[in-house]
Structure formats: C-alpha cells, structure tokens
Amino acid sequence: MPRVDGDAYSGGVTTALPFPRLRSGAPAAAGSTVESSSAQGQRALSDSYGRIATDLRVSLTDRCNLRCTYCMPAEGLDWMPHEEVLTDDEMVRLITIGVTRLGIRTVRLTGGEPLLRKNLEQLVADISTLEPKPVVALTTNGIGLATRAEGLAAAGLTRINVSLDTLDPDTFKKLTRRPRLDDVLAGVAAARAAGLAPVKINSVLMRGLNDHEAAGLLSWAMAERVHLRFIEQMPLDAQHAWQRTEMITAAEIRDRLHERFDLVEDPDDAVTRGSAPAELFRVVGTDYSVGIIAAVTKPFCGACDRVRLTADGQIRNCLFSRVESDLRAPLRGGANDDEIAERWVRAVAGKRAGHGIDDPSFLQPDRPMSAIGG
C-alpha cells in the first residue's frame, strides 16, 4: 500500500472522475458549517469539492472471527503485527484531535471485528466524554455482542450496525465459514434490550447463495423492529475476485423485495437524506422503511462526509483509496496536536471526486475490507 503524507497528496484529484453532484440537503461547503467550526476554534476537514468530513470511521483491528466469502479467504489473512496497531491512548488522542479541533461529529468504531479489541467499553467511554460530544456508533458482526451490549450502552454507545446476510443456519455457515448464526441473533436482541437505537442490520446479497432471502430478511426485520439496509457488494475482497456482472444490483434487490412487498420512495427521506448512503423505501401500508445502498450503481460520493482511520494510524479518504496519509509516525515521533491536525487537514484536502469503480483504470485497494473498516 503506497502511503503519502497529506502535503504530498494535496492536489491528487484524477480528471477521469466526474465532478460530484451534491444531493438535496447534503452538507456542501456551506458557510454555516465552516462558521460553526470557526466559532469553536476548529478547522474544517474540507476538500477541493466543497465536501466537509464530519464522520470518522475508526478501524480498531484488522482481525475478525468470521471468514466471510466476500471479504477474505477461508484460511484468513496475515494480521497486523501488534506493535503496528495503535494503542488505546494513541487511538483516543487522534480521535480527540478529530473531535475537538477538526469538527468530527460522529465516531463509528469498526474493524475487522471491533468486539475483538480489548477494552472496547473503555474506549467508548473515553470518546463519549469528549466536548463537543460526538455520536458514538459501532459496526459489528454481532458475535459476542449478547454479553457486551449492556456494558457498551452504559459506556456511551448510542448506535449500532450488525452485519447479517442470512437467516438460514446452513447458508450462514457457508457464507461466513462459521456456525454462529444464533450468536448473531442473540446479539441483535441484546442490543435492542440495552436501548441502543437504532439497531441497523447490514445485508449483502450474493447471487445464487442468499439473494432469494431478500423478502424474508425484510419480513424478519419488520417483526424485530430493526432497520434493514441492503448493500451492493463492493470490490473490497482480499482475493480480488469481485466481478460486477455477479453483483446483485440495487434494482435487483428492489425486484426481489417486490415479490412480497409494495415499496414506494420514502418522501421524508427524499428531502432529508443528505449524506446518508441508504436510499429509503417505505413498505406500503406500514411505517417501516427499508434501505438500499447502491454504492456501485448509484454512487453517492458527491455527498460523502466520511474520513477513515485505520488500526495502524493511516488516514484514508475513501474505502477505495490506494493512498494513505500516515498519522502514526508523527504521533510516535513527538508531534504536537497542532502538527497532527495540520497533517490531517492536508490529507483530506486531496480527496478525489469519487471512487471511480466505473473508470477503466480502476484498481481495487491493496487493503481488504477487514483492514480498512466499514
């Protein structure tokens, strides 16, 4: 993975990518946002397209206890050496800089599998005490959540996403190579009982494997009162075996749901969606809306407000970026908070217009999803 400092990449915009279009209600370089940051003595993480990063995705580890077929091979991967991974204190320091100096308002903890990170509850508690207080969220596969949901909620966690692609035990075992469906379902129930809201379910449909379960997953989610979101499979597998022709598209997902449900575009979502990646569809005759994230066929890069921090201290502007900006080296080299913040600002300034999956020159990132964070 090539790594460059932010000042070396500040102009790295490819001309092959179209200028991103902002959605209605999306946070552009609006004066109110910049002025708000300035009033608090903060700097905005803005790029040359007017987008401002306020959502930080933090990968706590590249390790995972599942082996999902669309993420990694059956034998797993070579994990990061322990000494390369940020310590708890280092992680909290960088997050603190992001929140107190750079306008980060949401911190989502991801992995790998973040529940494998020791002292996760303490990390959540430390982040929750920052001022201004950020929203603290978690994306997890749900294994182990049943015994930790209450403690995480007490520590300050407010939102949670659980990955769940099937309700069939045999299909779950085939997809993840582990017989752990009951553990995931128990984790979902525990998250609801702990008051974490909303509990969102992220599902990826695979052709010929679980794509027939779309309507069944929606029926289950409605009964459980959890928020279901289908996500188009993205080219982030370690094997680099992704093929667009095999991907279940957003249009196909809607067709499968229509086999049992009538769906209409959610009128409230159309007005307020902003930077949210999921397009919501109301189930006719109910107050329930299902989300579809068309990351490949209808990219929403123009409204992106995200920036990512890997477990080894690298800043990434996009899931599909092939360059990173190193914050770990200056952090461990004695740089002060102002110097680290400046590097971070320069890194985000070079964000590209979009992910470029449709560009003929597109190459998958060297890091797989498990090492980037969702």
C-alpha positions as CSV (number, residue, x, y, z in Angstrom):
1,M,0.0,0.0,0.0
2,P,1.6,3.3,-1.1
3,R,1.5,5.9,1.7
4,V,2.0,9.6,1.2
5,D,1.8,12.5,3.6
6,G,-1.1,14.8,3.2
7,D,1.1,17.7,1.9
8,A,2.4,15.4,-0.9
9,Y,-1.1,14.5,-1.9
10,S,-3.0,17.7,-1.5
11,G,-3.6,18.0,-5.3
12,G,-4.3,14.3,-6.0
13,V,-7.6,14.6,-8.0
14,T,-8.0,12.5,-11.1
15,T,-9.5,14.2,-14.1
16,A,-11.2,10.9,-15.2
17,L,-13.7,11.2,-12.4
18,P,-16.8,13.4,-12.8
19,F,-17.4,16.4,-10.5
20,P,-19.6,15.1,-7.7
21,R,-23.1,16.2,-7.6
22,L,-24.5,17.1,-4.1
23,R,-27.8,15.7,-3.1
24,S,-30.6,17.9,-1.9
25,G,-29.9,18.6,1.7
26,A,-26.3,17.3,1.5
27,P,-23.6,19.2,3.5
28,A,-21.7,21.1,1.0
29,A,-19.2,23.8,1.9
30,A,-22.0,25.8,3.4
31,G,-21.0,28.9,5.3
32,S,-22.9,27.7,8.3
33,T,-20.8,24.6,8.7
34,V,-17.5,26.4,8.3
35,E,-18.5,29.3,10.5
36,S,-19.7,26.9,13.2
37,S,-16.3,25.2,13.2
38,S,-14.5,28.6,13.3
39,A,-16.7,29.8,16.2
40,Q,-15.5,26.8,18.2
41,G,-11.9,27.3,17.3
42,Q,-12.0,24.4,15.0
43,R,-10.8,23.8,11.4
44,A,-12.9,22.1,8.9
45,L,-11.8,18.9,7.2
46,S,-12.7,20.2,3.7
47,D,-11.7,19.0,0.3
48,S,-11.5,20.8,-3.1
49,Y,-15.0,19.8,-4.0
50,G,-16.6,21.6,-1.0
51,R,-17.3,18.4,1.0
52,I,-16.6,18.5,4.7
53,A,-15.7,15.4,6.6
54,T,-17.6,15.2,9.9
55,D,-18.0,11.4,10.2
56,L,-14.9,9.5,11.3
57,R,-14.7,5.7,10.8
58,V,-12.1,4.1,13.1
59,S,-10.9,0.6,12.5
60,L,-9.9,-0.8,15.9
61,T,-8.4,-4.0,14.5
62,D,-8.0,-5.9,11.2
63,R,-8.7,-9.2,13.0
64,C,-12.0,-11.0,12.6
65,N,-13.6,-14.2,13.9
66,L,-15.6,-14.8,10.7
67,R,-14.3,-15.7,7.2
68,C,-17.0,-14.2,5.0
69,T,-16.5,-15.3,1.4
70,Y,-16.8,-11.7,0.1
71,C,-14.1,-10.4,2.4
72,M,-11.3,-12.9,2.9
73,P,-10.2,-16.4,2.0
74,A,-11.0,-19.5,4.2
75,E,-7.5,-19.5,5.7
76,G,-7.8,-15.9,6.8
77,L,-5.2,-13.2,6.4
78,D,-1.9,-12.2,8.0
79,W,-2.9,-9.8,10.7
80,M,-1.1,-6.6,11.5
81,P,1.8,-7.1,14.0
82,H,0.8,-5.9,17.4
83,E,3.4,-3.2,17.5
84,E,1.9,-1.6,14.4
85,V,-1.5,-1.2,15.8
86,L,-2.4,2.0,17.7
87,T,-2.6,1.7,21.4
88,D,-5.7,2.7,23.3
89,D,-4.1,6.0,24.3
90,E,-2.9,6.7,20.7
91,M,-6.4,5.9,19.3
92,V,-8.1,8.2,21.8
93,R,-5.6,11.0,21.2
94,L,-6.2,11.0,17.4
95,I,-10.0,10.8,17.9
96,T,-9.8,13.7,20.4
97,I,-7.9,15.8,17.8
98,G,-10.6,15.0,15.2
99,V,-13.5,15.9,17.5
100,T,-12.1,18.9,19.4
101,R,-10.1,20.5,16.6
102,L,-11.4,19.3,13.2
103,G,-15.2,19.2,13.5
104,I,-15.8,15.4,13.7
105,R,-19.3,14.9,15.0
106,T,-19.7,11.1,14.6
107,V,-17.2,8.4,15.5
108,R,-18.0,4.9,14.2
109,L,-15.9,2.1,15.6
110,T,-15.3,-0.7,13.1
111,G,-12.9,-3.5,12.3
112,G,-12.2,-6.2,11.3
113,E,-14.4,-7.1,14.2
114,P,-14.2,-4.3,16.9
115,L,-15.5,-6.6,19.6
116,L,-12.2,-8.3,19.5
117,R,-10.5,-5.1,20.7
118,K,-9.6,-5.3,24.3
119,N,-11.0,-2.5,26.5
120,L,-13.6,-1.6,23.9
121,E,-16.0,-0.4,26.6
122,Q,-13.3,2.0,28.0
123,L,-12.6,3.3,24.5
124,V,-16.3,4.1,24.1
125,A,-16.4,5.8,27.5
126,D,-13.3,7.9,26.7
127,I,-14.8,9.1,23.4
128,S,-18.2,9.8,24.9
129,T,-16.7,12.3,27.3
130,L,-15.2,14.5,24.6
131,E,-16.5,18.0,24.1
132,P,-18.3,18.7,21.9
133,K,-19.8,15.2,22.5
134,P,-19.8,13.1,19.3
135,V,-22.3,10.4,18.4
136,V,-20.5,7.1,19.1
137,A,-21.5,4.2,16.9
138,L,-20.3,0.6,16.3
139,T,-20.4,-1.7,13.3
140,T,-20.0,-5.4,14.3
141,N,-20.7,-8.9,13.1
142,G,-22.6,-9.4,16.4
143,I,-20.6,-12.3,17.8
144,G,-20.1,-11.7,21.5
145,L,-22.5,-8.7,21.5
146,A,-25.0,-10.6,23.6
147,T,-22.9,-10.3,26.7
148,R,-21.5,-6.8,26.0
149,A,-24.4,-4.8,24.6
150,E,-25.5,-3.5,28.0
151,G,-22.0,-2.5,29.0
152,L,-21.4,-0.7,25.7
153,A,-24.6,1.2,26.1
154,A,-23.7,2.2,29.6
155,A,-20.3,3.4,28.4
156,G,-21.9,5.8,25.9
157,L,-22.5,3.8,22.7
158,T,-25.7,5.2,21.0
159,R,-25.9,3.4,17.6
160,I,-25.1,0.0,16.3
161,N,-24.9,-1.8,13.0
162,V,-24.9,-5.5,12.8
163,S,-23.9,-7.4,9.7
164,L,-26.3,-10.2,8.9
165,D,-26.8,-11.6,5.4
166,T,-29.0,-14.7,6.0
167,L,-31.4,-16.2,8.5
168,D,-30.6,-19.7,7.4
169,P,-28.0,-21.5,9.6
170,D,-26.6,-23.6,6.7
171,T,-26.3,-20.5,4.5
172,F,-24.7,-18.5,7.3
173,K,-22.1,-21.2,7.8
174,K,-21.4,-21.3,4.0
175,L,-21.1,-17.5,3.8
176,T,-19.0,-16.9,6.9
177,R,-17.4,-20.4,7.2
178,R,-18.5,-20.4,10.9
179,P,-21.7,-21.9,12.5
180,R,-22.5,-18.7,14.5
181,L,-26.0,-17.5,13.4
182,D,-27.6,-18.0,16.8
183,D,-24.8,-15.8,18.4
184,V,-25.5,-13.0,16.0
185,L,-29.3,-13.1,16.5
186,A,-28.7,-13.1,20.3
187,G,-26.5,-10.1,19.9
188,V,-29.2,-8.2,17.9
189,A,-31.8,-9.0,20.7
190,A,-29.3,-7.8,23.4
191,A,-28.6,-4.6,21.5
192,R,-32.4,-3.8,21.4
193,A,-32.8,-4.7,25.1
194,A,-29.9,-2.4,26.0
195,G,-31.7,0.5,24.4
196,L,-29.2,1.0,21.5
197,A,-31.2,2.8,18.9
198,P,-31.4,2.5,16.0
199,V,-30.2,-1.1,15.6
200,K,-29.4,-1.4,11.9
201,I,-28.9,-4.6,10.0
202,N,-26.5,-4.5,7.1
203,S,-27.1,-7.3,4.5
204,V,-25.2,-8.2,1.3
205,L,-27.0,-10.4,-1.2
206,M,-24.8,-12.9,-3.1
207,R,-26.1,-14.3,-6.4
208,G,-27.1,-17.9,-6.1
209,L,-26.4,-18.1,-2.4
210,N,-28.7,-15.8,-0.4
211,D,-30.4,-13.5,-2.9
212,H,-33.6,-15.4,-2.6
213,E,-33.8,-14.3,1.1
214,A,-34.3,-10.6,0.5
215,A,-38.1,-10.6,1.3
216,G,-37.6,-12.9,4.2
217,L,-35.0,-10.7,5.7
218,L,-37.3,-7.7,5.4
219,S,-40.2,-9.6,7.0
220,W,-37.9,-10.6,9.9
221,A,-36.6,-7.0,10.3
222,M,-40.1,-5.5,10.4
223,A,-41.1,-8.0,13.1
224,E,-38.0,-7.3,15.1
225,R,-38.3,-3.5,14.6
226,V,-34.7,-3.2,13.4
227,H,-33.6,-1.1,10.5
228,L,-32.7,-3.3,7.5
229,R,-30.3,-2.0,4.8
230,F,-29.2,-3.9,1.8
231,I,-25.7,-3.1,0.4
232,E,-24.5,-3.8,-3.1
233,Q,-21.4,-6.0,-2.9
234,M,-18.3,-3.8,-3.4
235,P,-14.8,-4.7,-4.7
236,L,-13.1,-5.0,-1.3
237,D,-12.4,-8.7,-1.0
238,A,-8.8,-9.8,-0.2
239,Q,-9.0,-12.3,-3.1
240,H,-9.8,-9.6,-5.7
241,A,-12.4,-12.0,-7.1
242,W,-15.2,-9.4,-7.3
243,Q,-17.0,-9.2,-10.6
244,R,-19.6,-6.6,-11.4
245,T,-21.5,-9.0,-13.5
246,E,-22.1,-11.2,-10.5
247,M,-23.1,-8.4,-8.1
248,I,-26.8,-8.1,-7.1
249,T,-27.6,-4.6,-8.0
250,A,-29.9,-2.2,-6.2
251,A,-32.5,-2.6,-8.9
252,E,-32.4,-6.4,-8.5
253,I,-32.8,-6.0,-4.7
254,R,-36.0,-4.0,-5.2
255,D,-37.3,-6.6,-7.7
256,R,-36.8,-9.3,-5.1
257,L,-38.5,-7.3,-2.4
258,H,-41.4,-6.6,-4.7
259,E,-42.1,-10.3,-4.8
260,R,-43.7,-9.9,-1.4
261,F,-43.9,-6.2,-0.6
262,D,-45.1,-3.0,-2.3
263,L,-42.4,-0.3,-1.9
264,V,-42.5,3.4,-2.5
265,E,-39.8,6.0,-2.2
266,D,-39.8,7.4,1.4
267,P,-41.0,11.0,0.9
268,D,-39.3,12.2,4.1
269,D,-36.0,10.6,3.1
270,A,-36.1,12.2,-0.3
271,V,-35.9,15.6,1.4
272,T,-33.6,14.9,4.3
273,R,-31.3,12.2,3.2
274,G,-28.2,14.4,3.0
275,S,-25.0,12.3,3.3
276,A,-26.8,9.1,4.4
277,P,-25.8,6.3,2.0
278,A,-29.1,4.4,2.1
279,E,-32.0,5.3,-0.1
280,L,-35.1,4.5,1.9
281,F,-38.3,2.9,0.6
282,R,-41.5,2.8,2.6
283,V,-43.4,-0.5,2.8
284,V,-46.8,0.4,1.7
285,G,-49.4,0.2,4.5
286,T,-46.8,0.5,7.3
287,D,-44.5,3.0,8.9
288,Y,-41.4,0.8,8.1
289,S,-38.7,1.8,5.6
290,V,-36.0,-0.4,4.2
291,G,-32.8,1.0,2.9
292,I,-30.8,0.1,-0.2
293,I,-27.2,1.3,-0.5
294,A,-26.3,1.4,-4.2
295,A,-22.6,2.1,-3.6
296,V,-21.7,0.8,-7.1
297,T,-24.6,1.5,-9.4
298,K,-25.6,4.9,-7.9
299,P,-22.6,6.2,-6.1
300,F,-23.2,9.0,-3.5
301,C,-19.6,10.3,-3.5
302,G,-20.8,13.9,-4.0
303,A,-22.4,13.9,-0.5
304,C,-19.6,12.0,1.2
305,D,-18.7,13.3,4.7
306,R,-16.5,10.4,5.8
307,V,-12.9,10.0,6.6
308,R,-11.3,6.8,7.8
309,L,-8.6,6.0,10.4
310,T,-7.0,2.5,10.1
311,A,-5.9,0.5,13.1
312,D,-2.3,1.3,12.3
313,G,-2.9,5.1,12.2
314,Q,-3.3,5.8,8.5
315,I,-5.9,8.3,7.2
316,R,-7.9,7.2,4.2
317,N,-10.3,9.4,2.3
318,C,-12.3,6.6,0.7
319,L,-12.8,2.9,1.0
320,F,-11.3,2.5,-2.4
321,S,-8.3,4.8,-2.0
322,R,-4.9,3.5,-2.9
323,V,-3.0,6.1,-1.0
324,E,-2.9,6.8,2.7
325,S,-1.6,9.6,5.0
326,D,0.4,8.5,8.0
327,L,-0.5,9.9,11.4
328,R,1.1,7.2,13.4
329,A,4.7,8.2,12.6
330,P,4.3,11.8,13.7
331,L,2.2,10.7,16.7
332,R,5.0,8.4,17.9
333,G,7.7,10.9,16.8
334,G,6.6,13.6,19.2
335,A,4.4,15.8,17.1
336,N,2.1,18.0,19.0
337,D,-1.7,18.1,18.4
338,D,-1.5,21.2,16.1
339,E,1.0,19.4,13.8
340,I,-1.1,16.3,13.6
341,A,-4.2,18.3,12.9
342,E,-2.4,20.1,10.1
343,R,-1.4,16.8,8.5
344,W,-4.9,15.6,8.8
345,V,-6.3,18.7,7.1
346,R,-3.9,18.4,4.2
347,A,-4.7,14.7,3.8
348,V,-8.4,15.4,3.4
349,A,-7.8,18.4,1.1
350,G,-6.6,15.9,-1.5
351,K,-9.8,13.7,-1.5
352,R,-10.7,12.6,-5.0
353,A,-14.1,13.3,-6.6
354,G,-15.4,9.8,-6.4
355,H,-14.4,6.1,-6.0
356,G,-14.1,5.6,-9.8
357,I,-15.3,2.0,-9.9
358,D,-16.7,2.6,-13.4
359,D,-13.4,4.1,-14.6
360,P,-11.5,1.7,-16.9
361,S,-8.3,2.4,-14.9
362,F,-10.0,1.4,-11.5
363,L,-7.9,-0.9,-9.3
364,Q,-9.1,-2.4,-6.0
365,P,-7.3,-1.1,-2.9
366,D,-4.5,-3.3,-1.7
367,R,-6.0,-3.5,1.7
368,P,-9.1,-5.7,2.1
369,M,-12.2,-4.5,3.8
370,S,-11.2,-6.1,7.1
371,A,-8.1,-3.9,7.3
372,I,-9.9,-0.7,6.2
373,G,-13.1,-0.6,8.3
374,G,-16.6,-0.1,7.1
